[in-house]
Amino acid sequence: MCRNIKTLFNFEPPATELEIRDASLQFVRKLSGFNVPSKANAEAFDRAVEEIAALARTLIESLVTTSQPRDRDTVAAEARARSAARFGAPG
């Protein structure tokens, strides 16, 4: 589950709201053990996702670095190459 949480800091273009929310959703799923919460837990689950997304946004905006921003396309291509080397080319 948490393998889907990607690094969001120091990228060009910056992380989108959707990427931050998706990472927050994965984090709450991992902590709670629920992929989809029951009706009784849905409000607490959704509130946790929104609160964690807000905190993540604050964190990402507060961090500083002297390194150059990474290019999303380059990082994605490297990840695809590692996957192909590990699992074989899709086909």
N, C-alpha and C positions, 0 to 999 in steps of 0.2 A: 504494500500500500504506500509506504512513505518513499518508495523509489521514485514516485511521480513528483515529489517536491523537488523543484529545481532551484539553483542559486538565482536570485533575482537582483542582486546588487552589482553595480559597476558594469552595466551593459548599455550599449548604444543600439537601438533606442532603449530608453528606460523601461522598466517593467510596467505593464498595463494594470489597470484595476482588476481586470479579469484574471490575469496571472496571479496577482496577490490573493484574490479571493479563492482561486482554485487551490493554491498552496495551503491556505488557511483551512479550507474544507478537508483536504487530505490529512492535515494535522489533527483536526477535531475527530475525524473518522478513526484515526489511529489511536488517539487517547481514549475515546469512548468505546471503541470496539464495534461501533455501529456503522454499517455502510449507509443504511437508511434508518433513521430513528423511528421509534413507534410514535403514534399520535401523542402519547403522554409525555414523550421526551422531545418532541419536535421543536417546541418553543425554546427550551434550554439549548438544544443543539444549534439552532439557527442563530440565537443570540451569541453563543460562543464563537461561531464562524465569523460573525460581523465584528465582534470585539477583537479577535485575533487578527483579522484583516486590518483593522484600524491600527493596532499595535505594530504589525508588520510594516505598514505604510510609514508610520512614524520612524521606525527603526531604519528602514531603507533610506528615507530622506535625511536622517541624522548622520549616517555613516560618511566618513571621508576617506579618501585614498589618494595617493600620488601616482598610482599606476593608470595607464591609459584604459579607457573603457573597452571591454571585449565586444567583438562583433557577434551578434546572435547567429548569423548565417554560418560563420566560421566555426563557432562552438557546436552548432547543430551538425555540420558536416563531419566534424571530428567524432562526435558521438555516433553518428551513423557508421563511420568507418570502424570504430571500435566494436560496434554491434555486429557488423558484417564479419569482422575477423573472429569474433567470439562464436557467433551462431551460424555463420555462412550467409551468403548473399540471399536476399529474399527472392522468391521466384516460384 
